[in-house]
Amino acid sequence: MARCITLLTDFGHQDVYVGVMKGVICRIHPQAQVIDLCHDIPPQDCRTASFQLLQAVPYFPPETVHLVVVDPGVGTSRRAIALDLGIGYCVGPDNGVFSQVCDRYPPRRVVELTQPQFWRTPNPSATFHGRDIFAPVAAHLAAGTDLTRLGAAIDPDSLVRLPHLTYEITPRGIQGWVQAIDHFGNVITTLPATLLAKGYQQIEIQGQRIPLVHTYGDAPRQHLVALVGSHGFIELAVNGGSAQLLLGCQNGDALWLV
């Protein structure tokens, strides 16, 4: 079996970390097709990793193994896990990076990776589980190893979940949060497009009210707009510029649909 493996990390491109993980995968399962999703997740930013993974999963074959290594707790007591989502598998740390895919695709099975025979070494580095645990486990899973052989079953409800990844109804309006900021400086909120059916027309953030439009070109250059992005969430953007730079906002900031 030659399942596809995707890689999502905060390793960047300056160091050999990503290449080394690919080498580990190749030694175990050379037939696997390895696809880079992104290696420019902001360092230790589990919120952005969770959002980016959610955007990718639906577009891959159902047996794909999604390997995520954004792991600020590497070497601590945080669990190493693998999940069966029904439409694919995930491998990585139990630190919230799988929050959104688990909300949309509730896991059928989850295991803690407790079987060192599927690791690169029984004595993994305390700082590089991507190389020593996650990459080899992903390779074995892609090669057809059953999930249940990789470790002990755990309750999906016990997985770490990140806060503020949805929205709340408040007297001020529908409160959401920033969940990611993309390469263009577009500020992506946790507010789904379905909320617009309720007749709301603006986003309020940091004392500003930003009008909802259909596309970036519906505003003059360098003007702020709010619109539905290709991911299905409302985002804030600047025609020809960066909403993040103009607003000075950060991942996790609150905002309101009004």
PAPA-616886 format. One record per residue: x negated, y negated, z of N, C-alpha, C, O in turn. Coordinates in steps of 0.02 Angstrom, whole numbers, plus 50000, padded with zeros to 5 digits. Each point is the difference from the previous one (the first is absolute). Example, Ala and Ser with C-alpha at 12.3 -4.5 7.8 and 13.67 -1.06 7.14 Angstrom:
<recs>
493405028450390500454994150000499554994050000499485000150033
500704994649931499584994150003500394994550037499754994550008
</recs>
This chain:
<recs>
499585006050000500424994050000499564993850000499504999850036
500674995249924499594994049994500444993850011500164996549952
500025002350110500414994250015499584993649995499395000150007
500964994549981499694993449998499864997750072500405001450045
499064995049966499834997050064499924992549989499624997949957
500744998050082499904992749997499604997850061500025003150053
499614991449938499584997350054500214992850014500044995949954
500085002650108500174993250023499584998650062500085003250052
499474991949944499544998650055499884992550007500204996049958
499455002350096499754993250010499244999749992499684995650028
500045009249934499275000749995499674995049953499404999050003
501004997949952499704995549952499595003849948500055006149994
499544990249968499605003049946499254998850008499615001749956
500204995450100499294998350009499595006050025499405000549987
500945004150048499665005750030500205006549966500435000149956
499265005450065500105006549967500575004050031500115005749979
500244991650070500495004050037500525003449956500135005950008
500154990449945500515002949956499705005549957500285005449993
499144993249978499675005049958499835006350038500065005549973
499744993850089499835005950041500635004250012499965006249996
500604990650018500625003950010500195003749936500235005750002
499674991149940500145003549937499535005949990500215005249974
499164994050047499545005649995500215005950043499945005749979
500304992950081500245005350045500605003649968500045006150001
500424990049971500585002949966499785004449942500245005649992
499294992049968499775003649941499675006650018500085004949963
499564995350091499675006350021500515005350018499885005949989
500684992050041500515004750022500495001749944500195005849991
500004989149970500525001049949499834995949938500304994749989
499225007549971499764996149943500534998749947499924995549959
500625008450040500524999149950500494994350018500404998049957
499584999650103500474994950022499894993549962499434998049987
501124998749994499964993449971500054994950056500504999750036
498974996349972499974995150055500134993049972499654997849954
500844998850074500204993449975499924994950056500245000950056
499404993649929499924994650048500614995550000500164997049948
500195002650108500554995350006499724993050014500154995349964
499465004250089499714993650020499485001250054500105004250044
499354992249952499495000350053499874993150029499504999050036
500954996249950499924993250024500534998150051500164994150007
500125010950028500434998450057499594995950049499435001950015
500844992650012499614996250049499775004550057500395004250023
499004995050001499745004650051500475000950060500234995250030
499905011249985500415002150058500734997749995500354999950050
499884998349891500684997349992500495005749984500135001549941
500135001650111500465005649991500674997949969500325003949966
499894989950046500634997549972499964999849924500455002549965
499024994650009499924999649928499935007049970500295001449947
499345003050086499925006849975500685003549997500145003549951
500274995650100500665003150001500434997649942500345003949967
499644989550020500384997249944499755002649933500405002049957
498944997950033499735002049935500135007449986500145001849943
499825002450108500155007049990500735001049979500145003949955
500314992550076500715000549982500114998249927500425003149967
499214992050007500084998049931499765005349951500245000349943
499295003950078499705004849954500355006849998500065002949947
500154999550110500245006950005500535001949948499955005549972
500564990450014500525002249954499775001249928500365003149961
499054994450021499795000249930499535005849985499735000449945
500175004150102499555005649990500385006650000500565000450026
499145004849944500335006650001500135002250072499644998150045
500885005949964500225001750068499525004150041500085000450061
499415002749909499525003850039499364996150016499525002850025
500484990749960499414995850011499824999650074500444999950043
498914999949971499754999150068499744992850006499544998049964
500764998150080499814993050009499544999450062500225001050056
499154997549931499494999650052499904992750019499814995949958
500325002450105499954993150024499484999850056500055003550050
499454992149940499504999150052499934992550015499554996649975
500905001050066499964993450032500065001750074500545001350024
498904998750010499955003950062499614996450055499465002250019
500824992250007499634996450052499885004150064499564998350040
500845007049970499915004150060499595006249989500025004750040
499594995649905499615006049985499555001950059499684995750031
500325010749985499595002550055500334999750068499725002650049
500874994349956500364999650063500495005850004499965004849962
500504994850086500495005350009500584999749950500445004250003
499574991049951500534999749950499995006549959499465002749986
501114999749995500055006549967499824999449926500134994949968
499595010350005499925000949928500575004549977500125005250030
500244992749916500625003549982500065001249925499664996949960
500785007750024500225001249931500755000750001500295003050046
500044994349902500734999849998500255002849933499694999149948
500885004350055500365002149941500624995749995500465000650041
499564994949908500564995449993500555002649954500514996849991
499375009149980500485002549951499834997749930500065003949952
499734989850040499804997549934499244999349996499744996949953
499915005850094499274999750001499745001150070500395001050048
498964999049959499675001050064499584993950017499794996349956
500105002750109499564994650023499505002950050500165004550038
499244992849960499475001950047499674993650025499854995649960
500055003950106499674994150027500104999450074500205004950033
499654989349995500064999050072500724998450021500384997149962
499795004950099500654998450028499964993350035499974999750061
500034995049900499934993250028500524995249971499944993950010
500565008749955500524995849971499954999149925500464997149970
499005005249999499944999049927500545003749961500124998349942
500205006650088500525003849966500704997750020500505003349983
499554991150053500654997750026500534999449946500555002650008
499294993949938500524998449952500185006049955500585000849982
498925003350000500195005849960500415004950042500445003449974
499424996950091500405004450043500714997450009500475004050006
499614989449994500684997250005500405001649937500595001550004
499094998049938500365001149937500055007449983500495002249970
498995001750047499995007249985499845003850064499435001850012
501074999450030499875003250064499625006649992500195004249959
499264996650078499585005949992500375006550015500395000450048
499495004649910500285006750013499575003750050500255003850042
499094995149954499535003350045499424995350013499794996249956
499955004050105499414996150018499545004450043500245003650044
499114996249942499535003750042499434995550022499814995349964
499945006150095499374996950022499435004449975500035006150006
499464990749966499455003849968499535002750053499534996650021
500615009549999499635003150055499595006149979499745003650043
500214997749892499655006049976499354998049964500014998449941
499425001850095499374997749972499765003849939499564997649963
500715008450024499785003749941500204996449936499745001549946
500724993650059500204996149942499664993249998500154995849957
499405002950090499624993850001499335001049964499815005749984
499834988950004499345000749972499515002950049499545003749982
500574994850082499585002550054500415000450064500454995950009
499425008950034500375000350064499794994550048500314999050052
499154997449931499764994550042500024993449960499474997549980
501124999950008500074994249956499694993750032499964999350061
499824996349895499764993450022500554996450038500595000549982
499224995850069500494996150038500214993749963500464996550023
499225002049920500164993949964500215001149928500154995149965
499875011250011500175001249930500425006349993499795004949969
500824994950058500455005749992500255000549929500225005449979
499754989149983500185000449929499595005149963500265003749958
499104996650057499555004849968500065006950030500025005049964
500014995450103499915006450033500655003750015499985006150008
500584990449994500645003350015500514998849944500265004749971
499894988950015500564998549955499885002149928500445003049969
498984995550003499865001949930500005007549991500325002549953
499345001450089500025007349990500705002950011500205004549963
500174993050085500695002550010500424998549939500395004249978
499564989749995500384998249940499815004649942500445002149962
498934999650032499785004449946500295007050008500245003049952
499754999750109500295006650012500755000049987500275004749972
500064989950049500724999549989500164999749925500475003249977
499134992949987500104999549927499855006649965500295001549948
499285002550081499835006549971500515005450015499955005649976
500564992750065500545004750013500035002850070500445004050015
499124993850030500045002350069500654997650031500174994149994
500195010350039500634998050031499884995350058499535000950039
500904994149967499934994950052499955003150069499614997650042
500765007749971500025002950067499345003150022499895001050059
499675000549893499345002850017499514994750023499485001650029
500694992149959499524994650014500004997750072499534996750022
500985005150016500014997950070500665001650033500425003649973
499664993650088500595001450041500574995349981499904994049990
500705008850006500594996049984500144994950054499935001450060
500264992649920500194994750047500674997049979500205000549943
500124996450105500664997049988499924993649958499624995550020
500715004049922499954993949961500204993750038499744994649987
500715006150062500204994250039499454997550047500064994550028
499415009349980499454998050043499474995949963499524997650031
500555001749903499504996349962500004992650019500524997250017
498894999849980499944992850015500364996149945499905001249941
500504993950080500364995749953499794992750012499944997950058
499954998449890499834993050005500624995850015500545001749977
499394992950060500584995650014500144995349942499584998949957
501024998250044500194994649954499915001849927499704996249962
500585009550019499975002149929500705000149969500095002749945
500394994350089500684999749973500274992950010499634995249989
500995004050032500284993450010500525000350055500225005450020
499984988750006500484999650053500504994449986499814994849972
500815006250047500524994849994499954995550061500055002450056
499864991149934499954995250055500454994049985500224999149943
499944996850108500404993949988499684995349950500344996249966
499015004050029499634995549954500045002449927499904996149954
500235010250037500005003149934499745007150006499955002850055
499875000249889499715006750002499254999450008499654997549956
500105004850101499294999450014499615005949969500195005850008
499284992549957499545005049975499294998050018499894995350038
499645008349934499294998750015499595000849936500225003349952
499204993750047499525001349946499725007050009499765001850054
500275002249892499745006850005499385001149958499655005050009
500204990549944499405000749959499894993549962500474996249990
498925002649990499824994349958499575002849943499485003050012
500754995949927499655003249944499424995849973499854994650026
499835008149922499414997049970500134992849976499534996049998
501095002549983500174993449974500184995150055500134994149986
499895008250076500224995750054500755000050009500264995850037
500105008849929500715000750011500135003050069499685004950019
500784992250018500145002150068500625004449999500564997649988
499355008850024500545004949993500335001150067499675001650050
500994997649952500375000550063500295007050009499965004249955
500334996850103500355006450013500744999649982500385004650016
499824990149949500714999049983500155003249932499734997849949
500695007450049500155003349936500474995849957500384995850025
499585005349910500414996249952500745000850013500394995649983
499825010050046500715001250012500324994750044500614999149997
499004997450043500274994950044500274993949962500414996350026
499365002949913500214994149961500735000349981500304994949984
499995011050017500725000749985500434996450052500594998949988
499124999350069500374996550053500034992549989500314996450039
499385001249907500064993049983499474995350026500064994049992
499425008750039499464995750024499624996849942499965002949946
499764991250066499694996349945499294997550014499674997549955
500095003150107499354997250017499635004550050500315003950036
499034995349965499585003050052499734994350042499754995049974
500305005750091499724995150046499385002950033500025005450029
499424991049966499375002250030499594993950018499924995549959
499845004450102499574994550025500324993249988499654995249982
501005004450029500344993649995500184998049929500314994749991
499515009249959500184998649931500565004549977500075005750022
500354991649933500525004049967499835000649927499914995149965
500045011150012499765001549933500575003049960500305004950023
499864992449919500585002449962499875006849967499445001649981
501095002350013499975006349965500124998949925500464996549981
499105006549978500054999449927499945006949970499945005050036
500094995449898499985006449965499295002149984499835005950005
499754989449974499325001749981499534994150014500234994550013
499115006749984499514995050018500084993649960499914994550026
500255006149909500044994349957500624995650011500084995049965
500355006950082500604996050014499864994050044500464996550021
498905002349994499804994250040499424996549965499635003349964
500274990350048499424996649972499355003150027500015003050054
499454996249911499365002650023499824997150068500124994250015
499585010250026499784998450067500574998950049499904997450055
500715004649927500574999650045500155006950030499915005149967
500304994950096500195006250035500685002549976500464996149989
499595010550004500635003249984500065006550040499505002750024
501114999749983500145006650027500365004049947500454997349966
499375008950026500315004249948499905007350018499635001750046
500715002649917499945007250011499425002649957500004999149939
499525004050092499435002849964500155006949972500535002850014
499014999849947500105006649969500065005650051500245005449983
499554993450078500045004950054500685000250033500145004550040
500314990749943500675000050028500094995950063500535000150030
498954996449991500044995650059499954992749978499724998549947
500564997050094499934992949987499284997950015499725001950052
499994994349904499324997550011499994992449990500444997249968
499064999750061499884992949991499414999149954499495003450006
500584992049946499484999249950499934992649982500434995950016
499035002649950499894993349973499885000949925499565003849980
500814992649979499895000349928499314997249984499884994050006
499665010549975499324998049984499554999150060499464997049994
500745005550064499594999150060500115005650050500275005249983
499534993550079500035005050054500464997650056499884994750029
500645009149985500454998250054499655000750068500134996150045
499435008849961499655000750063499584993950016500004997650056
499634999849894499594994250012500424993850015499824996050042
500745003449923500424994150010500355000150068500064994950033
500165011149987500365000650063499555001350060500174998250056
499255004949931499565001850055500275005650043499825000650058
500625003649913500315005350039499575006350000499535000749961
500645003950085499625006250009500485005950002500604999250012
499135006749976500395006150006500305000450071499654999050049
501005002449954500345000550065500374993750020500385000250049
499534994149915500354993950017500765000849989500215003749956
500184992950084500735000349995500264995049949499694994849987
500895006749984500354995649953500735001750002500205005050031
500224990849935500725001150003500304999049930499794995749963
500705008450022500424999249940500614996050022500385002350044
499724991849926500534995550025500444997649942500474996250010
</recs>
